[in-house]
Amino acid sequence: MKLTMQLAGQRFAVRLSEAVSLAIPLHFNGPQPNHFGAATAQAKPMQAGDWVGDTRRGGSCNVPELSLNPHCNGTHTESVSHIVNELHSINRSARDLLVPATLISVNPVAANQCSDHYTPVLAPADQVITQVTLQRALDGIGNDWLAALVVRTLPNGRDKQTARYGDSHQPPFFTREAMQYLRLRGVQHLLVDFPSLDKMHDNGHLTAHHLFWEVAEDSHGPAPTAALQRTVTEMVFVPDSLRDGLYLLNLQLPAFELDAAPSRPFLLPLEPDHA
C-alpha cells in the first residue's frame, strides 16, 4: 500500500511501515517513569469470591485490574480540562487521524543564561526552553508543518524511560516567551519528552499550560477564545534513530471521558514523491 500527501506545494510519500511509537512502554509493577511522587502504576489479578483472574494461581484466565495516574505514570495526552473546571474530554480532542508534524531537538539552558520570564520568577539554576532556542530550531520551517510539534531535549538518554522526577531530578520547562512563540506559530498539538510544560513546583500557576490553551492565567474558567482543540502530550521518548525534520503524527488516544489519558503517538517518516 502506498500513501502520498501534498502540503504547502510539496508532495510526499508516507513510509507507513517505518512508523515509530513515541510512547514509553508502561511496565506495571516494574521500572517506569514517575512524576511528582505519584504512586507507581500497578496491576493485580481481579478476585471475585473464590475466583482469581490469574492462571498461575489456578484461575481460568488472566484478568488484571490496573491502577495508574495518567499524568504521572508515563506517556499521556491532556486536554484543556487539565486546568479548567469544565470537562472537555480528551476523547473529543485530536480528531485528525494524521497531522503534519515537526520534530526538533533542543538543549535546555540555565535560566540565568537567558532573558526570558516565568511565573513564579525563575531561579538561576532552572533549566528552561526559551523563545530563542525554539526560533533557531524552527528556522526555515513553515507554519503548515507546525500543526504538531515534537520537542526532544538533549542529552537524550534512555534513562528518560524510567526517570523518577523529583526534588533531586528537576525536569526542564518552557518560559513564558517560548509558549507565546509556539502559540504565534500555530502549534495545535505539543509533544515533549519531559513530564510537564511547567516547572514542577510553581505555586500552582501552570503558566505554560495557560498560555498554550489561551486560558487567563490563574483562572479555571476558559474564555470563549480558549483553544479547546489543542492537546499536550508529555513524557514521550524520541529514539535517536529519528532525525529532526518533517513527519506525520498519528496520536492514538483511548475513548476516555477525562482530562487526560495514556496515549501512543506515532511519527510517520516522509520522503519526497516525484511520481
Residue frames as qw, qx, qy, qz and C-alpha x, y, z in Angstrom:
[[0.000, 0.889, 0.458, 0.000, 0.00, 0.00, 0.00],
 [0.428, 0.131, 0.016, 0.894, 1.27, 3.46, -0.90],
 [0.114, -0.873, -0.438, 0.184, 0.07, 6.64, 0.74],
 [0.418, 0.246, 0.088, 0.870, 1.01, 10.05, -0.65],
 [0.137, -0.829, -0.430, 0.329, 0.23, 13.54, 0.61],
 [0.380, 0.510, 0.146, 0.758, 0.61, 17.09, -0.58],
 [0.360, -0.828, -0.320, 0.286, 1.19, 20.07, 1.69],
 [0.157, -0.851, 0.143, 0.480, 2.42, 23.60, 1.02],
 [0.533, 0.742, -0.298, -0.278, 3.12, 22.76, -2.60],
 [0.026, 0.497, -0.867, -0.010, 5.22, 19.70, -1.76],
 [0.897, 0.001, -0.249, -0.367, 4.35, 16.07, -2.45],
 [0.177, -0.512, 0.804, -0.245, 5.48, 13.29, -0.14],
 [0.735, -0.062, -0.652, -0.175, 5.28, 9.52, 0.16],
 [0.578, -0.584, 0.347, -0.453, 4.39, 8.34, 3.66],
 [0.413, 0.313, -0.851, 0.091, 6.60, 5.48, 4.85],
 [0.749, -0.405, -0.067, -0.520, 3.86, 3.64, 6.71],
 [0.924, -0.077, -0.357, 0.115, 5.96, 0.58, 7.50],
 [0.536, 0.213, -0.402, 0.711, 8.52, 2.75, 9.33],
 [0.390, -0.753, -0.109, -0.519, 6.15, 4.41, 11.81],
 [0.446, 0.135, -0.661, 0.588, 7.79, 4.85, 15.21],
 [0.501, -0.736, -0.444, -0.107, 5.93, 4.96, 18.53],
 [0.150, 0.581, -0.357, 0.716, 6.97, 7.72, 20.92],
 [0.719, -0.565, -0.028, -0.402, 5.15, 6.12, 23.87],
 [0.011, -0.484, 0.814, -0.321, 7.21, 4.81, 26.75],
 [0.647, -0.185, -0.716, -0.186, 6.09, 1.19, 27.37],
 [0.450, -0.554, 0.325, -0.620, 4.47, 1.12, 30.79],
 [0.530, 0.064, -0.833, 0.143, 5.70, -1.85, 32.81],
 [0.634, -0.598, -0.059, -0.487, 3.13, -2.29, 35.56],
 [0.844, -0.525, 0.109, 0.022, 4.80, -3.24, 38.83],
 [0.826, 0.072, 0.105, 0.549, 8.18, -2.66, 37.15],
 [0.341, -0.320, 0.076, 0.880, 10.59, 0.17, 36.27],
 [0.200, 0.746, 0.555, 0.309, 8.61, 3.13, 34.94],
 [0.189, 0.358, -0.071, 0.912, 8.83, 6.92, 34.73],
 [0.348, -0.671, -0.622, 0.206, 7.28, 8.86, 37.59],
 [0.138, 0.488, 0.005, 0.862, 6.47, 12.47, 38.28],
 [0.348, -0.545, 0.087, -0.758, 5.61, 14.44, 41.39],
 [0.138, -0.244, 0.838, -0.468, 5.96, 11.49, 43.76],
 [0.762, -0.006, -0.113, -0.637, 2.83, 9.76, 42.49],
 [0.759, -0.163, 0.616, -0.132, 2.13, 6.13, 43.31],
 [0.040, -0.317, 0.804, 0.502, 3.52, 3.78, 40.69],
 [0.719, 0.144, -0.294, -0.613, 1.26, 2.14, 38.14],
 [0.295, -0.230, 0.904, -0.207, 0.26, -1.33, 39.32],
 [0.677, 0.029, -0.511, -0.529, -1.60, -4.40, 38.08],
 [0.290, -0.182, 0.856, -0.387, -3.19, -7.05, 40.26],
 [0.156, -0.192, -0.911, -0.329, -5.49, -10.01, 39.48],
 [0.541, -0.299, -0.091, -0.781, -9.22, -9.46, 39.82],
 [0.088, -0.036, -0.953, 0.289, -10.80, -11.51, 42.60],
 [0.588, -0.207, -0.154, -0.767, -14.50, -12.41, 42.88],
 [0.904, -0.298, 0.100, -0.288, -15.22, -14.76, 45.76],
 [0.802, -0.320, 0.459, 0.211, -13.05, -17.85, 45.33],
 [0.747, 0.534, 0.248, 0.307, -12.24, -16.99, 41.71],
 [0.328, -0.720, 0.224, 0.569, -8.99, -15.23, 40.84],
 [0.644, 0.759, 0.025, -0.093, -8.05, -13.78, 37.46],
 [0.019, -0.750, 0.656, 0.085, -4.59, -15.31, 37.33],
 [0.909, 0.187, -0.335, -0.166, -3.85, -18.62, 35.57],
 [0.416, 0.408, -0.699, 0.415, -0.70, -19.04, 37.69],
 [0.232, -0.174, 0.663, -0.690, -2.92, -19.13, 40.76],
 [0.219, 0.234, 0.942, -0.100, -5.48, -21.55, 39.35],
 [0.398, 0.546, 0.204, -0.709, -7.70, -19.09, 37.54],
 [0.707, 0.427, 0.555, 0.102, -9.26, -19.95, 34.19],
 [0.487, 0.680, 0.178, 0.518, -7.91, -16.77, 32.55],
 [0.436, -0.169, -0.212, 0.858, -5.94, -13.64, 33.33],
 [0.051, -0.839, -0.407, -0.357, -8.00, -10.55, 34.28],
 [0.468, -0.101, -0.324, 0.816, -5.76, -7.83, 35.71],
 [0.108, -0.934, -0.342, 0.014, -7.07, -4.73, 37.44],
 [0.549, 0.349, -0.043, 0.759, -4.97, -1.65, 36.74],
 [0.298, -0.880, -0.237, 0.284, -4.15, 1.34, 38.90],
 [0.567, 0.135, 0.159, 0.797, -2.41, 4.32, 37.31],
 [0.006, -0.814, -0.177, 0.553, -2.21, 8.08, 37.26],
 [0.683, 0.586, 0.303, 0.314, -2.15, 9.13, 33.58],
 [0.093, 0.979, -0.111, 0.144, -0.48, 12.46, 34.40],
 [0.315, -0.791, 0.516, -0.092, 2.41, 10.94, 36.32],
 [0.785, -0.213, 0.582, 0.011, 2.98, 7.31, 35.26],
 [0.565, 0.037, 0.655, 0.500, 4.09, 7.57, 31.66],
 [0.059, 0.056, 0.477, 0.875, 3.26, 8.91, 28.22],
 [0.110, 0.624, 0.719, -0.288, -0.06, 10.75, 28.31],
 [0.105, 0.361, 0.371, 0.849, -2.09, 13.37, 26.47],
 [0.047, -0.469, -0.564, 0.678, -4.03, 16.18, 28.12],
 [0.105, 0.704, 0.513, 0.480, -6.94, 18.37, 27.08],
 [0.012, -0.549, 0.112, -0.828, -7.67, 21.91, 28.23],
 [0.708, -0.577, -0.233, -0.334, -9.66, 20.36, 31.09],
 [0.718, -0.036, -0.436, 0.542, -6.35, 19.78, 32.84],
 [0.264, -0.019, -0.285, 0.921, -6.60, 23.40, 34.01],
 [0.344, -0.200, -0.107, -0.911, -10.31, 24.36, 33.81],
 [0.479, -0.022, 0.644, -0.597, -13.45, 23.37, 35.67],
 [0.795, 0.342, 0.037, -0.501, -15.50, 22.19, 32.68],
 [0.668, -0.144, 0.702, 0.202, -14.86, 18.78, 31.16],
 [0.616, 0.652, -0.276, -0.345, -13.70, 18.95, 27.56],
 [0.875, -0.263, 0.404, 0.046, -12.59, 15.35, 27.45],
 [0.202, -0.512, 0.696, 0.462, -9.54, 14.04, 25.69],
 [0.489, 0.296, 0.813, 0.111, -11.97, 11.83, 23.76],
 [0.371, 0.854, 0.354, -0.083, -13.15, 14.97, 21.92],
 [0.061, -0.860, 0.359, 0.358, -9.65, 16.23, 21.15],
 [0.166, -0.459, 0.787, 0.379, -7.17, 15.24, 18.45],
 [0.761, 0.370, 0.419, -0.329, -9.82, 14.11, 15.97],
 [0.531, 0.707, -0.389, -0.258, -7.48, 14.36, 12.96],
 [0.994, -0.038, 0.079, 0.068, -6.08, 10.97, 12.06],
 [0.749, 0.102, 0.078, 0.650, -2.85, 12.32, 10.52],
 [0.111, -0.977, -0.090, 0.160, -1.33, 15.67, 11.43],
 [0.589, 0.638, -0.215, 0.446, 1.64, 17.45, 9.80],
 [0.688, -0.712, -0.001, 0.136, 4.39, 17.48, 12.41],
 [0.413, 0.736, -0.415, 0.339, 7.91, 18.73, 13.00],
 [0.859, -0.412, -0.163, 0.257, 10.49, 17.09, 15.26],
 [0.223, 0.826, -0.326, 0.402, 13.20, 19.29, 16.80],
 [0.788, -0.265, -0.376, 0.410, 15.99, 18.65, 19.28],
 [0.033, -0.873, 0.091, -0.479, 16.91, 21.35, 21.79],
 [0.550, 0.006, -0.572, 0.609, 19.30, 21.97, 24.64],
 [0.371, -0.867, -0.327, -0.061, 17.64, 23.50, 27.70],
 [0.390, 0.488, -0.292, 0.724, 19.62, 26.38, 29.16],
 [0.357, -0.377, -0.587, 0.622, 20.09, 27.67, 32.68],
 [0.010, 0.884, 0.465, 0.040, 17.65, 30.47, 33.48],
 [0.309, -0.815, 0.068, 0.485, 20.50, 32.82, 34.37],
 [0.390, -0.168, 0.582, 0.694, 21.74, 32.49, 30.78],
 [0.114, 0.498, 0.667, 0.543, 18.58, 33.92, 29.18],
 [0.081, -0.029, 0.156, -0.984, 16.35, 36.99, 29.35],
 [0.438, -0.357, -0.663, -0.491, 13.01, 35.13, 29.26],
 [0.337, -0.303, 0.428, -0.782, 10.45, 35.20, 32.07],
 [0.469, -0.230, -0.846, -0.107, 8.16, 32.89, 34.01],
 [0.484, -0.486, 0.212, -0.697, 5.68, 32.90, 36.87],
 [0.417, -0.877, -0.013, 0.239, 6.94, 32.44, 39.54],
 [0.152, 0.891, -0.413, -0.110, 10.26, 34.20, 38.98],
 [0.886, 0.293, -0.342, 0.113, 12.89, 31.89, 37.53],
 [0.688, -0.647, 0.271, 0.185, 15.59, 30.52, 39.78],
 [0.102, 0.769, -0.542, -0.323, 19.11, 30.84, 38.33],
 [0.230, -0.287, 0.919, 0.140, 19.58, 27.07, 38.05],
 [0.702, 0.398, 0.449, -0.385, 16.20, 26.33, 36.41],
 [0.292, -0.101, 0.757, 0.576, 16.64, 24.52, 33.08],
 [0.440, 0.614, 0.346, -0.557, 14.37, 26.17, 30.53],
 [0.470, 0.332, 0.620, 0.533, 13.45, 26.08, 26.85],
 [0.038, -0.562, -0.099, 0.820, 13.47, 29.64, 25.58],
 [0.550, 0.752, 0.199, -0.304, 11.97, 31.54, 22.69],
 [0.173, 0.766, -0.543, -0.296, 15.40, 31.97, 21.07],
 [0.353, -0.230, 0.904, 0.074, 16.05, 28.24, 21.31],
 [0.568, 0.459, 0.668, -0.143, 12.77, 27.47, 19.54],
 [0.402, 0.843, -0.057, -0.353, 13.26, 30.15, 16.92],
 [0.000, 0.625, -0.730, -0.275, 16.64, 28.69, 15.98],
 [0.401, -0.017, 0.916, 0.011, 15.32, 25.12, 15.87],
 [0.483, 0.599, 0.624, -0.138, 12.33, 26.11, 13.72],
 [0.069, 0.663, -0.298, -0.683, 14.17, 28.42, 11.36],
 [0.192, 0.274, -0.745, -0.578, 13.01, 27.61, 7.83],
 [0.028, 0.289, 0.956, -0.040, 10.03, 25.50, 8.97],
 [0.257, -0.284, -0.325, -0.865, 6.71, 26.79, 7.64],
 [0.449, -0.118, 0.481, -0.744, 3.64, 27.05, 9.83],
 [0.805, 0.104, -0.335, -0.478, 1.93, 24.38, 7.70],
 [0.695, 0.144, -0.684, 0.166, 4.27, 21.86, 9.35],
 [0.072, 0.213, -0.637, 0.738, 3.60, 23.04, 12.88],
 [0.692, -0.369, -0.293, -0.547, 0.13, 21.64, 13.44],
 [0.888, -0.451, -0.067, 0.065, 2.10, 19.31, 15.73],
 [0.238, 0.770, -0.512, 0.298, 5.50, 19.90, 17.29],
 [0.927, -0.287, -0.196, 0.139, 7.61, 17.23, 18.99],
 [0.003, -0.872, 0.406, -0.273, 10.37, 18.53, 21.26],
 [0.923, -0.090, -0.268, 0.260, 13.27, 16.20, 22.08],
 [0.261, -0.925, 0.267, -0.077, 15.61, 17.51, 24.77],
 [0.761, 0.378, -0.416, 0.324, 19.33, 16.80, 24.79],
 [0.083, 0.297, -0.928, -0.208, 21.05, 14.80, 26.06],
 [0.761, -0.007, -0.226, -0.608, 18.62, 12.05, 25.05],
 [0.012, -0.310, 0.927, -0.212, 19.47, 9.26, 27.47],
 [0.522, -0.223, -0.760, -0.317, 17.35, 6.13, 27.77],
 [0.197, -0.193, -0.732, 0.623, 17.02, 6.89, 31.47],
 [0.343, -0.028, -0.037, -0.938, 14.10, 9.14, 30.46],
 [0.610, -0.144, -0.646, -0.435, 12.06, 5.94, 30.17],
 [0.664, -0.396, -0.610, 0.172, 12.38, 5.19, 33.90],
 [0.208, 0.335, -0.299, 0.869, 13.23, 8.61, 35.38],
 [0.365, -0.676, -0.608, 0.199, 11.78, 9.48, 38.76],
 [0.168, 0.578, 0.027, 0.798, 11.36, 13.23, 38.60],
 [0.543, -0.721, -0.403, 0.148, 11.53, 14.95, 41.97],
 [0.240, -0.958, 0.087, 0.134, 13.44, 17.48, 44.03],
 [0.523, -0.521, 0.534, 0.414, 16.75, 15.86, 43.08],
 [0.364, 0.120, 0.726, 0.571, 15.80, 15.48, 39.40],
 [0.266, 0.662, 0.268, -0.648, 14.11, 18.65, 38.18],
 [0.574, 0.401, 0.590, 0.402, 12.98, 18.43, 34.54],
 [0.142, -0.044, 0.207, 0.967, 13.16, 21.37, 32.10],
 [0.215, 0.699, 0.641, -0.231, 10.15, 23.52, 31.23],
 [0.353, 0.579, 0.379, 0.630, 9.08, 26.32, 28.88],
 [0.151, -0.235, -0.226, 0.933, 9.44, 30.02, 29.52],
 [0.316, 0.670, 0.429, -0.516, 6.59, 32.46, 29.03],
 [0.254, 0.663, -0.350, -0.611, 8.10, 33.82, 25.81],
 [0.061, -0.176, 0.935, 0.302, 8.65, 30.31, 24.43],
 [0.257, 0.434, 0.849, -0.157, 4.98, 29.42, 24.84],
 [0.296, 0.747, 0.158, -0.574, 3.85, 32.70, 23.32],
 [0.112, 0.518, -0.645, -0.551, 6.06, 31.97, 20.32],
 [0.124, 0.073, 0.977, 0.159, 4.61, 28.45, 19.84],
 [0.290, 0.626, 0.619, -0.376, 1.11, 29.89, 20.05],
 [0.221, 0.723, -0.185, -0.628, 2.05, 32.50, 17.43],
 [0.059, 0.348, -0.826, -0.439, 3.35, 29.76, 15.13],
 [0.722, 0.043, -0.231, -0.650, 0.01, 27.93, 15.36],
 [0.211, 0.170, -0.954, 0.129, 1.05, 24.75, 17.19],
 [0.706, -0.277, -0.182, -0.626, -2.07, 22.69, 17.97],
 [0.959, -0.258, -0.119, -0.014, -0.53, 19.51, 19.39],
 [0.073, 0.792, -0.544, 0.268, 2.60, 19.86, 21.51],
 [0.968, -0.155, -0.191, 0.047, 4.59, 16.76, 22.47],
 [0.000, -0.807, 0.515, -0.287, 7.53, 16.83, 24.89],
 [0.773, 0.073, -0.613, 0.145, 9.85, 14.26, 26.44],
 [0.130, 0.142, -0.638, 0.745, 9.62, 15.66, 29.97],
 [0.103, -0.404, -0.890, 0.188, 6.72, 15.36, 32.44],
 [0.034, 0.825, 0.487, -0.285, 5.21, 18.86, 32.30],
 [0.372, 0.730, 0.161, 0.550, 5.27, 22.06, 30.26],
 [0.251, -0.875, 0.087, -0.405, 5.64, 23.82, 33.61],
 [0.129, 0.498, -0.710, 0.481, 8.08, 23.86, 36.48],
 [0.487, -0.225, -0.840, 0.086, 7.47, 21.06, 38.95],
 [0.299, -0.605, -0.545, 0.498, 7.00, 23.41, 41.92],
 [0.174, 0.330, 0.278, 0.885, 5.43, 26.57, 40.51],
 [0.136, 0.175, 0.490, -0.843, 2.99, 27.52, 43.28],
 [0.380, 0.475, 0.772, -0.184, 0.13, 26.17, 41.18],
 [0.223, 0.619, -0.105, -0.746, 0.31, 28.75, 38.38],
 [0.652, 0.254, 0.670, 0.247, 0.87, 26.35, 35.43],
 [0.103, 0.706, -0.122, -0.690, 1.84, 29.38, 33.37],
 [0.000, -0.282, 0.764, 0.580, 2.86, 27.49, 30.24],
 [0.133, 0.369, 0.917, 0.063, -0.32, 25.41, 30.18],
 [0.160, 0.751, 0.434, -0.471, -2.48, 28.52, 30.50],
 [0.080, 0.624, -0.351, -0.693, -0.62, 30.31, 27.72],
 [0.080, -0.078, 0.890, 0.443, -0.84, 27.33, 25.36],
 [0.048, 0.498, 0.863, 0.072, -4.59, 26.88, 25.83],
 [0.019, -0.376, -0.175, -0.910, -5.24, 30.64, 25.93],
 [0.514, -0.670, -0.536, -0.031, -6.87, 30.47, 29.34],
 [0.115, -0.871, 0.170, -0.447, -6.48, 33.51, 31.59],
 [0.443, 0.298, -0.708, 0.463, -3.60, 32.96, 33.98],
 [0.024, -0.025, 0.760, -0.649, -4.58, 31.60, 37.39],
 [0.630, 0.083, 0.063, -0.769, -8.13, 31.08, 36.09],
 [0.283, -0.003, 0.959, 0.012, -10.03, 27.80, 35.87],
 [0.512, 0.619, 0.506, -0.315, -12.78, 29.03, 33.58],
 [0.481, 0.086, 0.529, 0.694, -11.98, 29.05, 29.84],
 [0.211, 0.519, -0.008, -0.828, -12.70, 32.22, 27.92],
 [0.756, 0.527, 0.252, -0.296, -14.74, 31.95, 24.70],
 [0.496, 0.758, -0.410, -0.107, -11.46, 32.13, 22.79],
 [0.559, -0.487, 0.671, -0.021, -9.81, 29.24, 24.67],
 [0.432, 0.448, -0.694, -0.363, -8.13, 26.80, 22.29],
 [0.801, -0.174, 0.409, -0.402, -10.23, 23.76, 23.18],
 [0.922, 0.357, -0.116, -0.099, -8.94, 21.65, 20.29],
 [0.300, 0.699, -0.611, 0.218, -5.28, 21.75, 21.37],
 [0.938, -0.319, -0.136, 0.006, -3.56, 18.89, 23.15],
 [0.053, -0.771, 0.610, -0.175, -0.42, 18.48, 25.20],
 [0.972, -0.025, -0.231, 0.019, 1.42, 15.15, 25.27],
 [0.189, -0.811, 0.510, -0.216, 4.08, 14.68, 27.91],
 [0.575, -0.421, 0.701, -0.030, 6.71, 12.06, 28.74],
 [0.880, 0.461, -0.069, -0.094, 7.28, 10.77, 25.23],
 [0.570, -0.506, 0.511, 0.398, 10.59, 9.20, 24.26],
 [0.625, 0.740, -0.131, -0.211, 12.03, 10.01, 20.82],
 [0.887, -0.150, 0.272, 0.341, 14.65, 7.44, 19.77],
 [0.223, -0.649, 0.378, 0.621, 17.90, 8.75, 18.31],
 [0.439, 0.155, 0.762, 0.450, 17.08, 6.92, 15.07],
 [0.230, 0.833, 0.493, 0.100, 14.54, 9.65, 14.23],
 [0.417, 0.067, 0.067, 0.904, 16.16, 12.69, 12.70],
 [0.105, 0.561, 0.284, -0.770, 14.86, 16.20, 13.20],
 [0.035, 0.042, -0.612, -0.789, 12.52, 17.19, 10.39],
 [0.564, 0.046, -0.094, -0.819, 9.08, 16.71, 8.89],
 [0.021, 0.064, 0.996, -0.067, 6.68, 13.85, 9.71],
 [0.538, -0.402, -0.376, -0.638, 3.05, 12.94, 10.05],
 [0.154, -0.196, 0.754, -0.607, 1.73, 12.45, 13.57],
 [0.611, -0.316, -0.616, -0.385, -0.84, 9.77, 14.43],
 [0.152, -0.322, 0.602, -0.715, -1.92, 10.50, 18.01],
 [0.552, -0.244, -0.764, -0.230, -3.70, 7.41, 19.34],
 [0.233, -0.260, 0.485, -0.802, -5.99, 8.01, 22.31],
 [0.084, -0.311, -0.942, 0.095, -8.46, 5.82, 24.22],
 [0.251, -0.572, -0.433, -0.650, -12.10, 6.93, 24.42],
 [0.388, -0.350, -0.622, 0.584, -11.73, 8.23, 27.98],
 [0.123, -0.840, -0.298, -0.436, -14.11, 10.93, 29.20],
 [0.631, -0.610, -0.135, 0.459, -11.35, 12.52, 31.27],
 [0.064, 0.960, -0.166, -0.218, -8.96, 15.45, 31.05],
 [0.099, 0.672, -0.720, -0.144, -6.06, 13.11, 30.26],
 [0.974, 0.023, 0.164, -0.157, -5.32, 9.55, 29.21],
 [0.570, -0.354, 0.616, 0.411, -2.37, 7.31, 28.41],
 [0.600, 0.726, -0.029, -0.335, -1.52, 7.77, 24.73],
 [0.744, -0.087, 0.521, 0.409, 0.52, 6.25, 21.92],
 [0.335, 0.846, -0.113, -0.399, 1.76, 8.87, 19.45],
 [0.802, 0.119, 0.426, 0.401, 3.36, 7.63, 16.23],
 [0.103, 0.750, -0.297, -0.583, 5.62, 9.58, 13.90],
 [0.821, 0.388, 0.402, 0.117, 5.42, 8.50, 10.25],
 [0.364, -0.433, 0.390, 0.727, 8.51, 9.34, 8.17],
 [0.559, 0.769, 0.189, -0.247, 8.13, 11.10, 4.81],
 [0.499, -0.225, 0.500, 0.671, 10.15, 11.22, 1.64],
 [0.289, 0.492, -0.206, -0.795, 9.78, 13.42, -1.44],
 [0.625, 0.321, 0.712, 0.018, 7.49, 11.84, -4.02],
 [0.040, 0.475, -0.406, -0.780, 8.29, 12.64, -7.62],
 [0.330, 0.276, 0.882, 0.193, 5.72, 10.33, -9.23]]
